[in-house]
Amino acid sequence: MVLTSENPGPRPESRAERKEQTRRAILDAALRLCEGSSLVALSLRQVAKEVGIVPTGFYRHFESIEALGLALVEESFVSLREMLRDVRLHDPAYDDLIDSSIDVLIAHVHAQQAHFAFIAREREAGPPAVREAIARSIELFERELASDLQRLPGTDAWTTEDLRILSNLFVTALVATAVAVLHAGEEPEEEKRLVESARTQLRMVLVGALSWRSER
């Protein structure tokens, strides 16, 4: 190919682009290296070797392994929260809300399997700051859901605390389903059973919830 002013060839990568690529490589390497253990057993030297950078190069992107873990927590939750928020905005009926939320969750587990496996492990065995970040992210799910539940028929007279309790039941069931689907692995029939069980569980919760009257 002849390079001319009209055809100058590929644009050189900028420094910012190279930095972002290295950061992405560090995040992906950490996910791979944590597959059989936990973040607490990971060293920055392992990550640097996996990526092909010197150990000091790690600090240009993260100040510690813990900070790397916090970035993975944020990355794991942010897109799922946005998609579930869209479900609640566009599917206000209870049955649609349940079905769409579970469908989005399962699709996201498959698309981001390494991230969900990371959350499932680190939620129990990760460094304290990472465990706390996961707990805060789940709590944020609950607060956002409780706020959106106020728009649904039958909940307008509920107390804030009762809305929080219902959202906690929903989120706890969704988290448990995601973990169970991960453990099911390549077993479609088992996954189908888990998904249907989750749908039934949440519908049963709603049957009771719709007849609930808050005590004020």
N, C-alpha and C positions, 0 to 999 in steps of 0.2 A: 504494500500500500504506500502510495506517495503522499507525504504530508505536505499540505498547502495551508494557506491562510483560511480557506474554506473548510479544510478537513485536517485539523491540527492533531488528530489522534485523541486517545483517552485523556481525560482531565486528571492531572496528578492529584492524589489524595491530600487533603489539607491535614495540618497537624491535629486539629480537633477531631477529624474523622478517624485518624489513626489511633488517637487516644480513646475514642469511643469503642473502636474495634477491640482494643486491648482490654478495656473494661468489660466488654461483653465476653471475651475469651476467659477472663478471670471468673466471672459469674458462672459460666458454663462448666469450667473446670471444677469449681467448688461443688457444683451439683453432682458431677460424675464421681468425684473423690469421696463424697459423703454417702454414696449409695449403700455401702455396707456397714457404715458406722454412724458417727454423728459429727457435728461441727466441732465439738469439744476435742475431738481426736485429730483435728486437721491443723496442719502448720502452714504458715505462709510460704515456707520453703517448698513444701509439696506443691502448693498451688503455682508458685513461680516456675518450678521445674516443668509442670504440666503444660503451662502456657508457653514456656520458652523465653522467659525474661529473668533478669537477675532479681534476687530477693528484694533489693532496695527499690526496684521498679514497681513492686506491689504497692508501696506507700504513696506512689503518685496517684493512686486510684482509691485506696481504702487505708484508713489509719490502723486497722486491726482486722483480724479474722471475725471478730464480733461485729464490726461495722459492715463487713461483707455479708454476714448473716442477716443483718437488719435490712440491707438492700434487697436480698433475696425474698425476705418476708414481704416487703412492700411490693415487689414485682409480682409475687405470687397472688396477692389479693386485689390489686388495683383494678385489673381488667374484669375480674369476676364480679366485683362490687358494681362496676359500671353496667355490666350486662344484666345483673339481677335487678338493678334499679330501673333499667329500661323495661324489664318484664312487669314490674309493679306499676309502672306508669301506663303501660299499654294493655294490661290484662287485669282490670279491676275486679272481675268476678272471681270468687274464691276457688272454684275448681280449675279455672284457667291459670290462676296464680300458682297453684300447687303444681299442675302439670308442666307449665312453662318453666318454673323455677328448677324443677328436677331435671328437665331436659337440658337446660342451660348448664346446670352443674355437671351432669355426666359428660356432656360434650367438652366442657372445660377440663375435666379430669383427664380425658383422653388426649386433648390437645396439649396440656401442660402437665403431663404425668410426673416428670422429674420434680417439678415445683411442688405438686401436691404430696409426693412422697417425702420431700424435704420437710414440708410443714407437719406432716403426720409424725415424723421422727423427732424433729426439733421441739415440737409442742411439749413432749415429755422429757426428752434427754438433752436438749440444747443448752447453750449458755444462758444464764439468768436473763440477760437483757433481751435475748432472742425469744425466750419463752414468754416474757412480758409483752414483747411486740406482737407476738401471735395472739395472745389473749386480748390485747387492745384492739387488734384488727377484727377479731370475732365479736367483741363487744360493740365495735362500731357498726358491724353488720346488724346487730340486734337493735341498736338505737335508730338506725335508718329505717329498718323494717317497722319498728314500733311507730315511728312517725308516719310512715305510709299507710299503716293499718288504720289510722284515724280516718282515712278517706273512704274506707269500705263500709257498706251498709251494716248496721248493727253494732258498730264499735264506737259510735259518736258519744255515747253516754258512759263509756268506760273510763276508769281512772288511768292516769299515766303509768302507775305501777302494774295494773292488770295488763295493759298493752305491752309493757316490758316483759312480763311473764310469758305472754303468748308468743312474742317474738323470740324469746329465749328457747321455747319449746320447738319452734320452727327451725331456728338456726342449729340447735343441738342435733336435731334429726338430720338435717342436711349435711352437717359435718360428719356425723357417724356414717351416713350413706356414702359419702365420698371416700372415707377411709376403707369401708368394707369393699367398695368397688375396686379400689387399688389392690387390696389383698386378694380379690377374686382373680386378678390377672387375666389370662387369656381363656376365660370360661364364660362365654356369652350367656349360657343358660342360667348360671349362677348370678351373673350381673342382672339379667332380666328379673330374676326372683327378688333380688335386693331392691331394684327400682320399684317393682310393684308393691313390695312390702312398705317402702317409704311412702308411696302414694297413699296406700291404705292408712298408714299410721297418721299422716298429716290430715287426711280427711276425717278420721276419727277424732283427732284433736279439735278440728273445726266444728264438728257436730256438737261437741260439748261447749265449745267457745261461743257459738251463736246463741245458745240459751243462757249464757252467763249474764248476770247483772251485778255490776260493781256495787260494793257497799261504800257509801260516802259518809 
